[in-house]
Amino acid sequence: MQVAPKPNTYMPFGRGVHACPRSELAKLEVLILLHHLTLSYRWKIVGNEDGIQ
């Protein structure tokens, strides 16, 4: 049983008959971007390691 979303719910690709036909492609593109960002750059922590402030 599927529950209807509450009003003003964030749904970036829509739902049901109004769903974005290219939503899977967009998700794949984001994954590819993250893959290249993590492999192409050297990441390091700057400053103290007390977490997010």
ModelCIF file with pLDDT and N, C-alpha, C, O atoms, coordinates in Angstrom:
data_MODEL
#
_entry.id   MODEL 
#
_entity.id                         1 
_entity.type                       polymer 
_entity.pdbx_number_of_molecules   1 
#
_entity_poly.entity_id                      1 
_entity_poly.type                           'polypeptide(L)' 
_entity_poly.nstd_linkage                   no 
_entity_poly.nstd_monomer                   no 
_entity_poly.pdbx_seq_one_letter_code       MQVAPKPNTYMPFGRGVHACPRSELAKLEVLILLHHLTLSYRWKIVGNEDGIQ 
_entity_poly.pdbx_seq_one_letter_code_can   MQVAPKPNTYMPFGRGVHACPRSELAKLEVLILLHHLTLSYRWKIVGNEDGIQ 
_entity_poly.pdbx_strand_id                 A 
#
loop_
_entity_poly_seq.entity_id 
_entity_poly_seq.num 
_entity_poly_seq.mon_id 
_entity_poly_seq.hetero 
1 1  MET n 
1 2  GLN n 
1 3  VAL n 
1 4  ALA n 
1 5  PRO n 
1 6  LYS n 
1 7  PRO n 
1 8  ASN n 
1 9  THR n 
1 10 TYR n 
1 11 MET n 
1 12 PRO n 
1 13 PHE n 
1 14 GLY n 
1 15 ARG n 
1 16 GLY n 
1 17 VAL n 
1 18 HIS n 
1 19 ALA n 
1 20 CYS n 
1 21 PRO n 
1 22 ARG n 
1 23 SER n 
1 24 GLU n 
1 25 LEU n 
1 26 ALA n 
1 27 LYS n 
1 28 LEU n 
1 29 GLU n 
1 30 VAL n 
1 31 LEU n 
1 32 ILE n 
1 33 LEU n 
1 34 LEU n 
1 35 HIS n 
1 36 HIS n 
1 37 LEU n 
1 38 THR n 
1 39 LEU n 
1 40 SER n 
1 41 TYR n 
1 42 ARG n 
1 43 TRP n 
1 44 LYS n 
1 45 ILE n 
1 46 VAL n 
1 47 GLY n 
1 48 ASN n 
1 49 GLU n 
1 50 ASP n 
1 51 GLY n 
1 52 ILE n 
1 53 GLN n 
#
_struct_asym.id          A 
_struct_asym.entity_id   1 
#
loop_
_ma_qa_metric.id 
_ma_qa_metric.mode 
_ma_qa_metric.name 
_ma_qa_metric.software_group_id 
_ma_qa_metric.type 
1 global pLDDT . pLDDT 
2 local  pLDDT . pLDDT 
#
_ma_qa_metric_global.metric_id      1 
_ma_qa_metric_global.metric_value   81.98 
_ma_qa_metric_global.model_id       1 
_ma_qa_metric_global.ordinal_id     1 
#
loop_
_ma_qa_metric_local.label_asym_id 
_ma_qa_metric_local.label_comp_id 
_ma_qa_metric_local.label_seq_id 
_ma_qa_metric_local.metric_id 
_ma_qa_metric_local.metric_value 
_ma_qa_metric_local.model_id 
_ma_qa_metric_local.ordinal_id 
A MET 1  2 66.00 1 1  
A GLN 2  2 71.00 1 2  
A VAL 3  2 75.00 1 3  
A ALA 4  2 75.00 1 4  
A PRO 5  2 71.00 1 5  
A LYS 6  2 78.00 1 6  
A PRO 7  2 78.00 1 7  
A ASN 8  2 75.00 1 8  
A THR 9  2 77.00 1 9  
A TYR 10 2 78.00 1 10 
A MET 11 2 77.00 1 11 
A PRO 12 2 76.00 1 12 
A PHE 13 2 76.00 1 13 
A GLY 14 2 77.00 1 14 
A ARG 15 2 76.00 1 15 
A GLY 16 2 75.00 1 16 
A VAL 17 2 77.00 1 17 
A HIS 18 2 77.00 1 18 
A ALA 19 2 81.00 1 19 
A CYS 20 2 83.00 1 20 
A PRO 21 2 83.00 1 21 
A ARG 22 2 86.00 1 22 
A SER 23 2 87.00 1 23 
A GLU 24 2 89.00 1 24 
A LEU 25 2 92.00 1 25 
A ALA 26 2 90.00 1 26 
A LYS 27 2 91.00 1 27 
A LEU 28 2 95.00 1 28 
A GLU 29 2 95.00 1 29 
A VAL 30 2 95.00 1 30 
A LEU 31 2 96.00 1 31 
A ILE 32 2 97.00 1 32 
A LEU 33 2 96.00 1 33 
A LEU 34 2 95.00 1 34 
A HIS 35 2 96.00 1 35 
A HIS 36 2 95.00 1 36 
A LEU 37 2 93.00 1 37 
A THR 38 2 92.00 1 38 
A LEU 39 2 93.00 1 39 
A SER 40 2 94.00 1 40 
A TYR 41 2 90.00 1 41 
A ARG 42 2 90.00 1 42 
A TRP 43 2 83.00 1 43 
A LYS 44 2 82.00 1 44 
A ILE 45 2 75.00 1 45 
A VAL 46 2 76.00 1 46 
A GLY 47 2 74.00 1 47 
A ASN 48 2 72.00 1 48 
A GLU 49 2 68.00 1 49 
A ASP 50 2 71.00 1 50 
A GLY 51 2 66.00 1 51 
A ILE 52 2 67.00 1 52 
A GLN 53 2 62.00 1 53 
#
loop_
_atom_site.group_PDB 
_atom_site.id 
_atom_site.type_symbol 
_atom_site.label_atom_id 
_atom_site.label_alt_id 
_atom_site.label_comp_id 
_atom_site.label_asym_id 
_atom_site.label_entity_id 
_atom_site.label_seq_id 
_atom_site.pdbx_PDB_ins_code 
_atom_site.Cartn_x 
_atom_site.Cartn_y 
_atom_site.Cartn_z 
_atom_site.occupancy 
_atom_site.B_iso_or_equiv 
_atom_site.pdbx_formal_charge 
_atom_site.auth_seq_id 
_atom_site.auth_comp_id 
_atom_site.auth_asym_id 
_atom_site.auth_atom_id 
_atom_site.pdbx_PDB_model_num 
ATOM 1   N N  . MET A 1 1  ? 0.843  -1.183 0.000   1.00 66.00 ? 1  MET A N  1 
ATOM 2   C CA . MET A 1 1  ? 0.000  0.000  0.000   1.00 66.00 ? 1  MET A CA 1 
ATOM 3   C C  . MET A 1 1  ? 0.886  1.243  0.000   1.00 66.00 ? 1  MET A C  1 
ATOM 4   O O  . MET A 1 1  ? 1.762  1.399  0.851   1.00 66.00 ? 1  MET A O  1 
ATOM 5   N N  . GLN A 1 2  ? 0.647  2.107  -0.950  1.00 71.00 ? 2  GLN A N  1 
ATOM 6   C CA . GLN A 1 2  ? 1.436  3.323  -1.065  1.00 71.00 ? 2  GLN A CA 1 
ATOM 7   C C  . GLN A 1 2  ? 0.703  4.484  -0.404  1.00 71.00 ? 2  GLN A C  1 
ATOM 8   O O  . GLN A 1 2  ? -0.493 4.683  -0.617  1.00 71.00 ? 2  GLN A O  1 
ATOM 9   N N  . VAL A 1 3  ? 1.431  5.236  0.392   1.00 75.00 ? 3  VAL A N  1 
ATOM 10  C CA . VAL A 1 3  ? 0.849  6.376  1.097   1.00 75.00 ? 3  VAL A CA 1 
ATOM 11  C C  . VAL A 1 3  ? 1.137  7.638  0.292   1.00 75.00 ? 3  VAL A C  1 
ATOM 12  O O  . VAL A 1 3  ? 2.261  7.842  -0.167  1.00 75.00 ? 3  VAL A O  1 
ATOM 13  N N  . ALA A 1 4  ? 0.141  8.470  0.124   1.00 75.00 ? 4  ALA A N  1 
ATOM 14  C CA . ALA A 1 4  ? 0.310  9.727  -0.613  1.00 75.00 ? 4  ALA A CA 1 
ATOM 15  C C  . ALA A 1 4  ? 1.227  10.661 0.173   1.00 75.00 ? 4  ALA A C  1 
ATOM 16  O O  . ALA A 1 4  ? 1.146  10.713 1.400   1.00 75.00 ? 4  ALA A O  1 
ATOM 17  N N  . PRO A 1 5  ? 2.105  11.404 -0.523  1.00 71.00 ? 5  PRO A N  1 
ATOM 18  C CA . PRO A 1 5  ? 2.992  12.329 0.175   1.00 71.00 ? 5  PRO A CA 1 
ATOM 19  C C  . PRO A 1 5  ? 2.222  13.499 0.787   1.00 71.00 ? 5  PRO A C  1 
ATOM 20  O O  . PRO A 1 5  ? 1.154  13.880 0.309   1.00 71.00 ? 5  PRO A O  1 
ATOM 21  N N  . LYS A 1 6  ? 2.784  14.049 1.841   1.00 78.00 ? 6  LYS A N  1 
ATOM 22  C CA . LYS A 1 6  ? 2.175  15.210 2.484   1.00 78.00 ? 6  LYS A CA 1 
ATOM 23  C C  . LYS A 1 6  ? 2.299  16.418 1.558   1.00 78.00 ? 6  LYS A C  1 
ATOM 24  O O  . LYS A 1 6  ? 3.195  16.443 0.714   1.00 78.00 ? 6  LYS A O  1 
ATOM 25  N N  . PRO A 1 7  ? 1.430  17.415 1.687   1.00 78.00 ? 7  PRO A N  1 
ATOM 26  C CA . PRO A 1 7  ? 1.537  18.617 0.863   1.00 78.00 ? 7  PRO A CA 1 
ATOM 27  C C  . PRO A 1 7  ? 2.899  19.290 1.038   1.00 78.00 ? 7  PRO A C  1 
ATOM 28  O O  . PRO A 1 7  ? 3.466  19.274 2.131   1.00 78.00 ? 7  PRO A O  1 
ATOM 29  N N  . ASN A 1 8  ? 3.415  19.872 -0.024  1.00 75.00 ? 8  ASN A N  1 
ATOM 30  C CA . ASN A 1 8  ? 4.695  20.588 -0.064  1.00 75.00 ? 8  ASN A CA 1 
ATOM 31  C C  . ASN A 1 8  ? 5.883  19.681 0.229   1.00 75.00 ? 8  ASN A C  1 
ATOM 32  O O  . ASN A 1 8  ? 6.919  20.158 0.691   1.00 75.00 ? 8  ASN A O  1 
ATOM 33  N N  . THR A 1 9  ? 5.754  18.384 -0.031  1.00 77.00 ? 9  THR A N  1 
ATOM 34  C CA . THR A 1 9  ? 6.854  17.449 0.140   1.00 77.00 ? 9  THR A CA 1 
ATOM 35  C C  . THR A 1 9  ? 7.833  17.630 -1.007  1.00 77.00 ? 9  THR A C  1 
ATOM 36  O O  . THR A 1 9  ? 7.434  17.779 -2.162  1.00 77.00 ? 9  THR A O  1 
ATOM 37  N N  . TYR A 1 10 ? 9.116  17.617 -0.677  1.00 78.00 ? 10 TYR A N  1 
ATOM 38  C CA . TYR A 1 10 ? 10.155 17.771 -1.702  1.00 78.00 ? 10 TYR A CA 1 
ATOM 39  C C  . TYR A 1 10 ? 10.277 16.479 -2.502  1.00 78.00 ? 10 TYR A C  1 
ATOM 40  O O  . TYR A 1 10 ? 10.673 15.446 -1.961  1.00 78.00 ? 10 TYR A O  1 
ATOM 41  N N  . MET A 1 11 ? 9.943  16.534 -3.766  1.00 77.00 ? 11 MET A N  1 
ATOM 42  C CA . MET A 1 11 ? 10.073 15.388 -4.664  1.00 77.00 ? 11 MET A CA 1 
ATOM 43  C C  . MET A 1 11 ? 10.763 15.877 -5.940  1.00 77.00 ? 11 MET A C  1 
ATOM 44  O O  . MET A 1 11 ? 10.097 16.350 -6.861  1.00 77.00 ? 11 MET A O  1 
ATOM 45  N N  . PRO A 1 12 ? 12.100 15.765 -5.999  1.00 76.00 ? 12 PRO A N  1 
ATOM 46  C CA . PRO A 1 12 ? 12.844 16.361 -7.110  1.00 76.00 ? 12 PRO A CA 1 
ATOM 47  C C  . PRO A 1 12 ? 12.498 15.803 -8.483  1.00 76.00 ? 12 PRO A C  1 
ATOM 48  O O  . PRO A 1 12 ? 12.644 16.516 -9.476  1.00 76.00 ? 12 PRO A O  1 
ATOM 49  N N  . PHE A 1 13 ? 12.045 14.561 -8.578  1.00 76.00 ? 13 PHE A N  1 
ATOM 50  C CA . PHE A 1 13 ? 11.752 13.965 -9.880  1.00 76.00 ? 13 PHE A CA 1 
ATOM 51  C C  . PHE A 1 13 ? 10.277 13.674 -10.086 1.00 76.00 ? 13 PHE A C  1 
ATOM 52  O O  . PHE A 1 13 ? 9.911  12.986 -11.039 1.00 76.00 ? 13 PHE A O  1 
ATOM 53  N N  . GLY A 1 14 ? 9.438  14.178 -9.222  1.00 77.00 ? 14 GLY A N  1 
ATOM 54  C CA . GLY A 1 14 ? 8.016  13.943 -9.357  1.00 77.00 ? 14 GLY A CA 1 
ATOM 55  C C  . GLY A 1 14 ? 7.645  12.533 -8.938  1.00 77.00 ? 14 GLY A C  1 
ATOM 56  O O  . GLY A 1 14 ? 8.442  11.812 -8.339  1.00 77.00 ? 14 GLY A O  1 
ATOM 57  N N  . ARG A 1 15 ? 6.418  12.157 -9.266  1.00 76.00 ? 15 ARG A N  1 
ATOM 58  C CA . ARG A 1 15 ? 5.938  10.840 -8.842  1.00 76.00 ? 15 ARG A CA 1 
ATOM 59  C C  . ARG A 1 15 ? 4.787  10.407 -9.743  1.00 76.00 ? 15 ARG A C  1 
ATOM 60  O O  . ARG A 1 15 ? 4.042  11.243 -10.254 1.00 76.00 ? 15 ARG A O  1 
ATOM 61  N N  . GLY A 1 16 ? 4.650  9.122  -9.931  1.00 75.00 ? 16 GLY A N  1 
ATOM 62  C CA . GLY A 1 16 ? 3.532  8.584  -10.707 1.00 75.00 ? 16 GLY A CA 1 
ATOM 63  C C  . GLY A 1 16 ? 3.601  8.993  -12.170 1.00 75.00 ? 16 GLY A C  1 
ATOM 64  O O  . GLY A 1 16 ? 4.666  8.954  -12.785 1.00 75.00 ? 16 GLY A O  1 
ATOM 65  N N  . VAL A 1 17 ? 2.455  9.386  -12.725 1.00 77.00 ? 17 VAL A N  1 
ATOM 66  C CA . VAL A 1 17 ? 2.412  9.755  -14.148 1.00 77.00 ? 17 VAL A CA 1 
ATOM 67  C C  . VAL A 1 17 ? 3.176  11.045 -14.433 1.00 77.00 ? 17 VAL A C  1 
ATOM 68  O O  . VAL A 1 17 ? 3.502  11.330 -15.585 1.00 77.00 ? 17 VAL A O  1 
ATOM 69  N N  . HIS A 1 18 ? 3.463  11.819 -13.400 1.00 77.00 ? 18 HIS A N  1 
ATOM 70  C CA . HIS A 1 18 ? 4.190  13.081 -13.577 1.00 77.00 ? 18 HIS A CA 1 
ATOM 71  C C  . HIS A 1 18 ? 5.671  12.935 -13.280 1.00 77.00 ? 18 HIS A C  1 
ATOM 72  O O  . HIS A 1 18 ? 6.371  13.938 -13.137 1.00 77.00 ? 18 HIS A O  1 
ATOM 73  N N  . ALA A 1 19 ? 6.163  11.709 -13.185 1.00 81.00 ? 19 ALA A N  1 
ATOM 74  C CA . ALA A 1 19 ? 7.570  11.473 -12.878 1.00 81.00 ? 19 ALA A CA 1 
ATOM 75  C C  . ALA A 1 19 ? 8.459  11.888 -14.051 1.00 81.00 ? 19 ALA A C  1 
ATOM 76  O O  . ALA A 1 19 ? 8.069  11.776 -15.213 1.00 81.00 ? 19 ALA A O  1 
ATOM 77  N N  . CYS A 1 20 ? 9.624  12.353 -13.733 1.00 83.00 ? 20 CYS A N  1 
ATOM 78  C CA . CYS A 1 20 ? 10.598 12.774 -14.738 1.00 83.00 ? 20 CYS A CA 1 
ATOM 79  C C  . CYS A 1 20 ? 11.081 11.543 -15.516 1.00 83.00 ? 20 CYS A C  1 
ATOM 80  O O  . CYS A 1 20 ? 11.526 10.573 -14.903 1.00 83.00 ? 20 CYS A O  1 
ATOM 81  N N  . PRO A 1 21 ? 11.004 11.563 -16.836 1.00 83.00 ? 21 PRO A N  1 
ATOM 82  C CA . PRO A 1 21 ? 11.434 10.396 -17.604 1.00 83.00 ? 21 PRO A CA 1 
ATOM 83  C C  . PRO A 1 21 ? 12.948 10.174 -17.582 1.00 83.00 ? 21 PRO A C  1 
ATOM 84  O O  . PRO A 1 21 ? 13.404 9.074  -17.893 1.00 83.00 ? 21 PRO A O  1 
ATOM 85  N N  . ARG A 1 22 ? 13.718 11.168 -17.231 1.00 86.00 ? 22 ARG A N  1 
ATOM 86  C CA . ARG A 1 22 ? 15.178 11.043 -17.202 1.00 86.00 ? 22 ARG A CA 1 
ATOM 87  C C  . ARG A 1 22 ? 15.745 11.037 -15.791 1.00 86.00 ? 22 ARG A C  1 
ATOM 88  O O  . ARG A 1 22 ? 16.924 11.338 -15.602 1.00 86.00 ? 22 ARG A O  1 
ATOM 89  N N  . SER A 1 23 ? 14.932 10.702 -14.799 1.00 87.00 ? 23 SER A N  1 
ATOM 90  C CA . SER A 1 23 ? 15.401 10.733 -13.414 1.00 87.00 ? 23 SER A CA 1 
ATOM 91  C C  . SER A 1 23 ? 16.537 9.749  -13.173 1.00 87.00 ? 23 SER A C  1 
ATOM 92  O O  . SER A 1 23 ? 17.480 10.067 -12.447 1.00 87.00 ? 23 SER A O  1 
ATOM 93  N N  . GLU A 1 24 ? 16.468 8.559  -13.768 1.00 89.00 ? 24 GLU A N  1 
ATOM 94  C CA . GLU A 1 24 ? 17.534 7.568  -13.583 1.00 89.00 ? 24 GLU A CA 1 
ATOM 95  C C  . GLU A 1 24 ? 18.833 8.054  -14.203 1.00 89.00 ? 24 GLU A C  1 
ATOM 96  O O  . GLU A 1 24 ? 19.904 7.819  -13.645 1.00 89.00 ? 24 GLU A O  1 
ATOM 97  N N  . LEU A 1 25 ? 18.761 8.727  -15.347 1.00 92.00 ? 25 LEU A N  1 
ATOM 98  C CA . LEU A 1 25 ? 19.957 9.279  -15.979 1.00 92.00 ? 25 LEU A CA 1 
ATOM 99  C C  . LEU A 1 25 ? 20.566 10.367 -15.102 1.00 92.00 ? 25 LEU A C  1 
ATOM 100 O O  . LEU A 1 25 ? 21.786 10.424 -14.949 1.00 92.00 ? 25 LEU A O  1 
ATOM 101 N N  . ALA A 1 26 ? 19.739 11.224 -14.528 1.00 90.00 ? 26 ALA A N  1 
ATOM 102 C CA . ALA A 1 26 ? 20.237 12.293 -13.662 1.00 90.00 ? 26 ALA A CA 1 
ATOM 103 C C  . ALA A 1 26 ? 20.929 11.717 -12.425 1.00 90.00 ? 26 ALA A C  1 
ATOM 104 O O  . ALA A 1 26 ? 21.973 12.220 -12.010 1.00 90.00 ? 26 ALA A O  1 
ATOM 105 N N  . LYS A 1 27 ? 20.354 10.668 -11.835 1.00 91.00 ? 27 LYS A N  1 
ATOM 106 C CA . LYS A 1 27 ? 20.974 10.034 -10.665 1.00 91.00 ? 27 LYS A CA 1 
ATOM 107 C C  . LYS A 1 27 ? 22.308 9.406  -11.041 1.00 91.00 ? 27 LYS A C  1 
ATOM 108 O O  . LYS A 1 27 ? 23.267 9.492  -10.274 1.00 91.00 ? 27 LYS A O  1 
ATOM 109 N N  . LEU A 1 28 ? 22.385 8.778  -12.203 1.00 95.00 ? 28 LEU A N  1 
ATOM 110 C CA . LEU A 1 28 ? 23.629 8.180  -12.671 1.00 95.00 ? 28 LEU A CA 1 
ATOM 111 C C  . LEU A 1 28 ? 24.697 9.248  -12.897 1.00 95.00 ? 28 LEU A C  1 
ATOM 112 O O  . LEU A 1 28 ? 25.862 9.035  -12.563 1.00 95.00 ? 28 LEU A O  1 
ATOM 113 N N  . GLU A 1 29 ? 24.314 10.387 -13.456 1.00 95.00 ? 29 GLU A N  1 
ATOM 114 C CA . GLU A 1 29 ? 25.263 11.475 -13.690 1.00 95.00 ? 29 GLU A CA 1 
ATOM 115 C C  . GLU A 1 29 ? 25.834 12.006 -12.374 1.00 95.00 ? 29 GLU A C  1 
ATOM 116 O O  . GLU A 1 29 ? 27.019 12.330 -12.308 1.00 95.00 ? 29 GLU A O  1 
ATOM 117 N N  . VAL A 1 30 ? 25.016 12.100 -11.335 1.00 95.00 ? 30 VAL A N  1 
ATOM 118 C CA . VAL A 1 30 ? 25.491 12.553 -10.030 1.00 95.00 ? 30 VAL A CA 1 
ATOM 119 C C  . VAL A 1 30 ? 26.485 11.544 -9.459  1.00 95.00 ? 30 VAL A C  1 
ATOM 120 O O  . VAL A 1 30 ? 27.508 11.936 -8.898  1.00 95.00 ? 30 VAL A O  1 
ATOM 121 N N  . LEU A 1 31 ? 26.197 10.256 -9.595  1.00 96.00 ? 31 LEU A N  1 
ATOM 122 C CA . LEU A 1 31 ? 27.128 9.234  -9.117  1.00 96.00 ? 31 LEU A CA 1 
ATOM 123 C C  . LEU A 1 31 ? 28.458 9.283  -9.851  1.00 96.00 ? 31 LEU A C  1 
ATOM 124 O O  . LEU A 1 31 ? 29.512 9.105  -9.240  1.00 96.00 ? 31 LEU A O  1 
ATOM 125 N N  . ILE A 1 32 ? 28.417 9.523  -11.156 1.00 97.00 ? 32 ILE A N  1 
ATOM 126 C CA . ILE A 1 32 ? 29.649 9.638  -11.941 1.00 97.00 ? 32 ILE A CA 1 
ATOM 127 C C  . ILE A 1 32 ? 30.439 10.865 -11.502 1.00 97.00 ? 32 ILE A C  1 
ATOM 128 O O  . ILE A 1 32 ? 31.662 10.799 -11.386 1.00 97.00 ? 32 ILE A O  1 
ATOM 129 N N  . LEU A 1 33 ? 29.759 11.982 -11.257 1.00 96.00 ? 33 LEU A N  1 
ATOM 130 C CA . LEU A 1 33 ? 30.426 13.189 -10.780 1.00 96.00 ? 33 LEU A CA 1 
ATOM 131 C C  . LEU A 1 33 ? 31.116 12.932 -9.448  1.00 96.00 ? 33 LEU A C  1 
ATOM 132 O O  . LEU A 1 33 ? 32.278 13.299 -9.271  1.00 96.00 ? 33 LEU A O  1 
ATOM 133 N N  . LEU A 1 34 ? 30.412 12.306 -8.508  1.00 95.00 ? 34 LEU A N  1 
ATOM 134 C CA . LEU A 1 34 ? 31.011 12.006 -7.202  1.00 95.00 ? 34 LEU A CA 1 
ATOM 135 C C  . LEU A 1 34 ? 32.195 11.063 -7.342  1.00 95.00 ? 34 LEU A C  1 
ATOM 136 O O  . LEU A 1 34 ? 33.193 11.217 -6.638  1.00 95.00 ? 34 LEU A O  1 
ATOM 137 N N  . HIS A 1 35 ? 32.099 10.104 -8.228  1.00 96.00 ? 35 HIS A N  1 
ATOM 138 C CA . HIS A 1 35 ? 33.194 9.172  -8.482  1.00 96.00 ? 35 HIS A CA 1 
ATOM 139 C C  . HIS A 1 35 ? 34.443 9.928  -8.940  1.00 96.00 ? 35 HIS A C  1 
ATOM 140 O O  . HIS A 1 35 ? 35.536 9.701  -8.422  1.00 96.00 ? 35 HIS A O  1 
ATOM 141 N N  . HIS A 1 36 ? 34.275 10.821 -9.904  1.00 95.00 ? 36 HIS A N  1 
ATOM 142 C CA . HIS A 1 36 ? 35.413 11.580 -10.417 1.00 95.00 ? 36 HIS A CA 1 
ATOM 143 C C  . HIS A 1 36 ? 35.965 12.568 -9.386  1.00 95.00 ? 36 HIS A C  1 
ATOM 144 O O  . HIS A 1 36 ? 37.175 12.782 -9.318  1.00 95.00 ? 36 HIS A O  1 
ATOM 145 N N  . LEU A 1 37 ? 35.088 13.167 -8.591  1.00 93.00 ? 37 LEU A N  1 
ATOM 146 C CA . LEU A 1 37 ? 35.554 14.090 -7.554  1.00 93.00 ? 37 LEU A CA 1 
ATOM 147 C C  . LEU A 1 37 ? 36.398 13.370 -6.505  1.00 93.00 ? 37 LEU A C  1 
ATOM 148 O O  . LEU A 1 37 ? 37.407 13.902 -6.042  1.00 93.00 ? 37 LEU A O  1 
ATOM 149 N N  . THR A 1 38 ? 35.986 12.167 -6.136  1.00 92.00 ? 38 THR A N  1 
ATOM 150 C CA . THR A 1 38 ? 36.723 11.448 -5.093  1.00 92.00 ? 38 THR A CA 1 
ATOM 151 C C  . THR A 1 38 ? 38.032 10.869 -5.622  1.00 92.00 ? 38 THR A C  1 
ATOM 152 O O  . THR A 1 38 ? 38.990 10.742 -4.859  1.00 92.00 ? 38 THR A O  1 
ATOM 153 N N  . LEU A 1 39 ? 38.100 10.517 -6.892  1.00 93.00 ? 39 LEU A N  1 
ATOM 154 C CA . LEU A 1 39 ? 39.326 9.927  -7.430  1.00 93.00 ? 39 LEU A CA 1 
ATOM 155 C C  . LEU A 1 39 ? 40.297 10.951 -8.012  1.00 93.00 ? 39 LEU A C  1 
ATOM 156 O O  . LEU A 1 39 ? 41.502 10.701 -8.055  1.00 93.00 ? 39 LEU A O  1 
ATOM 157 N N  . SER A 1 40 ? 39.797 12.088 -8.453  1.00 94.00 ? 40 SER A N  1 
ATOM 158 C CA . SER A 1 40 ? 40.640 13.062 -9.148  1.00 94.00 ? 40 SER A CA 1 
ATOM 159 C C  . SER A 1 40 ? 41.308 14.078 -8.232  1.00 94.00 ? 40 SER A C  1 
ATOM 160 O O  . SER A 1 40 ? 42.252 14.748 -8.650  1.00 94.00 ? 40 SER A O  1 
ATOM 161 N N  . TYR A 1 41 ? 40.846 14.207 -7.004  1.00 90.00 ? 41 TYR A N  1 
ATOM 162 C CA . TYR A 1 41 ? 41.380 15.215 -6.100  1.00 90.00 ? 41 TYR A CA 1 
ATOM 163 C C  . TYR A 1 41 ? 41.875 14.567 -4.814  1.00 90.00 ? 41 TYR A C  1 
ATOM 164 O O  . TYR A 1 41 ? 41.414 13.495 -4.421  1.00 90.00 ? 41 TYR A O  1 
ATOM 165 N N  . ARG A 1 42 ? 42.801 15.225 -4.180  1.00 90.00 ? 42 ARG A N  1 
ATOM 166 C CA . ARG A 1 42 ? 43.277 14.782 -2.875  1.00 90.00 ? 42 ARG A CA 1 
ATOM 167 C C  . ARG A 1 42 ? 42.523 15.584 -1.829  1.00 90.00 ? 42 ARG A C  1 
ATOM 168 O O  . ARG A 1 42 ? 42.545 16.814 -1.858  1.00 90.00 ? 42 ARG A O  1 
ATOM 169 N N  . TRP A 1 43 ? 41.868 14.914 -0.922  1.00 83.00 ? 43 TRP A N  1 
ATOM 170 C CA . TRP A 1 43 ? 41.047 15.547 0.100   1.00 83.00 ? 43 TRP A CA 1 
ATOM 171 C C  . TRP A 1 43 ? 41.754 15.469 1.431   1.00 83.00 ? 43 TRP A C  1 
ATOM 172 O O  . TRP A 1 43 ? 42.345 14.442 1.766   1.00 83.00 ? 43 TRP A O  1 
ATOM 173 N N  . LYS A 1 44 ? 41.700 16.550 2.198   1.00 82.00 ? 44 LYS A N  1 
ATOM 174 C CA . LYS A 1 44 ? 42.276 16.551 3.533   1.00 82.00 ? 44 LYS A CA 1 
ATOM 175 C C  . LYS A 1 44 ? 41.474 17.479 4.425   1.00 82.00 ? 44 LYS A C  1 
ATOM 176 O O  . LYS A 1 44 ? 40.797 18.395 3.958   1.00 82.00 ? 44 LYS A O  1 
ATOM 177 N N  . ILE A 1 45 ? 41.567 17.219 5.707   1.00 75.00 ? 45 ILE A N  1 
ATOM 178 C CA . ILE A 1 45 ? 40.860 18.046 6.694   1.00 75.00 ? 45 ILE A CA 1 
ATOM 179 C C  . ILE A 1 45 ? 41.700 19.279 6.962   1.00 75.00 ? 45 ILE A C  1 
ATOM 180 O O  . ILE A 1 45 ? 42.901 19.180 7.212   1.00 75.00 ? 45 ILE A O  1 
ATOM 181 N N  . VAL A 1 46 ? 41.066 20.441 6.910   1.00 76.00 ? 46 VAL A N  1 
ATOM 182 C CA . VAL A 1 46 ? 41.743 21.699 7.175   1.00 76.00 ? 46 VAL A CA 1 
ATOM 183 C C  . VAL A 1 46 ? 41.306 22.203 8.541   1.00 76.00 ? 46 VAL A C  1 
ATOM 184 O O  . VAL A 1 46 ? 40.110 22.262 8.827   1.00 76.00 ? 46 VAL A O  1 
ATOM 185 N N  . GLY A 1 47 ? 42.255 22.563 9.380   1.00 74.00 ? 47 GLY A N  1 
ATOM 186 C CA . GLY A 1 47 ? 41.928 23.063 10.697  1.00 74.00 ? 47 GLY A CA 1 
ATOM 187 C C  . GLY A 1 47 ? 41.797 21.943 11.702  1.00 74.00 ? 47 GLY A C  1 
ATOM 188 O O  . GLY A 1 47 ? 42.288 20.836 11.483  1.00 74.00 ? 47 GLY A O  1 
ATOM 189 N N  . ASN A 1 48 ? 41.134 22.235 12.806  1.00 72.00 ? 48 ASN A N  1 
ATOM 190 C CA . ASN A 1 48 ? 40.980 21.214 13.826  1.00 72.00 ? 48 ASN A CA 1 
ATOM 191 C C  . ASN A 1 48 ? 39.939 20.180 13.428  1.00 72.00 ? 48 ASN A C  1 
ATOM 192 O O  . ASN A 1 48 ? 39.161 20.394 12.498  1.00 72.00 ? 48 ASN A O  1 
ATOM 193 N N  . GLU A 1 49 ? 39.930 19.073 14.128  1.00 68.00 ? 49 GLU A N  1 
ATOM 194 C CA . GLU A 1 49 ? 39.048 17.973 13.781  1.00 68.00 ? 49 GLU A CA 1 
ATOM 195 C C  . GLU A 1 49 ? 37.880 17.863 14.770  1.00 68.00 ? 49 GLU A C  1 
ATOM 196 O O  . GLU A 1 49 ? 37.524 16.761 15.186  1.00 68.00 ? 49 GLU A O  1 
ATOM 197 N N  . ASP A 1 50 ? 37.291 18.991 15.142  1.00 71.00 ? 50 ASP A N  1 
ATOM 198 C CA . ASP A 1 50 ? 36.196 19.000 16.112  1.00 71.00 ? 50 ASP A CA 1 
ATOM 199 C C  . ASP A 1 50 ? 34.847 18.745 15.459  1.00 71.00 ? 50 ASP A C  1 
ATOM 200 O O  . ASP A 1 50 ? 33.827 18.770 16.148  1.00 71.00 ? 50 ASP A O  1 
ATOM 201 N N  . GLY A 1 51 ? 34.807 18.504 14.177  1.00 66.00 ? 51 GLY A N  1 
ATOM 202 C CA . GLY A 1 51 ? 33.542 18.246 13.510  1.00 66.00 ? 51 GLY A CA 1 
ATOM 203 C C  . GLY A 1 51 ? 32.985 19.490 12.852  1.00 66.00 ? 51 GLY A C  1 
ATOM 204 O O  . GLY A 1 51 ? 33.667 20.507 12.727  1.00 66.00 ? 51 GLY A O  1 
ATOM 205 N N  . ILE A 1 52 ? 31.768 19.392 12.446  1.00 67.00 ? 52 ILE A N  1 
ATOM 206 C CA . ILE A 1 52 ? 31.099 20.498 11.767  1.00 67.00 ? 52 ILE A CA 1 
ATOM 207 C C  . ILE A 1 52 ? 30.630 21.522 12.784  1.00 67.00 ? 52 ILE A C  1 
ATOM 208 O O  . ILE A 1 52 ? 30.055 21.165 13.813  1.00 67.00 ? 52 ILE A O  1 
ATOM 209 N N  . GLN A 1 53 ? 30.870 22.780 12.503  1.00 62.00 ? 53 GLN A N  1 
ATOM 210 C CA . GLN A 1 53 ? 30.447 23.855 13.406  1.00 62.00 ? 53 GLN A CA 1 
ATOM 211 C C  . GLN A 1 53 ? 29.533 24.800 12.679  1.00 62.00 ? 53 GLN A C  1 
ATOM 212 O O  . GLN A 1 53 ? 29.064 25.777 13.263  1.00 62.00 ? 53 GLN A O  1 
#
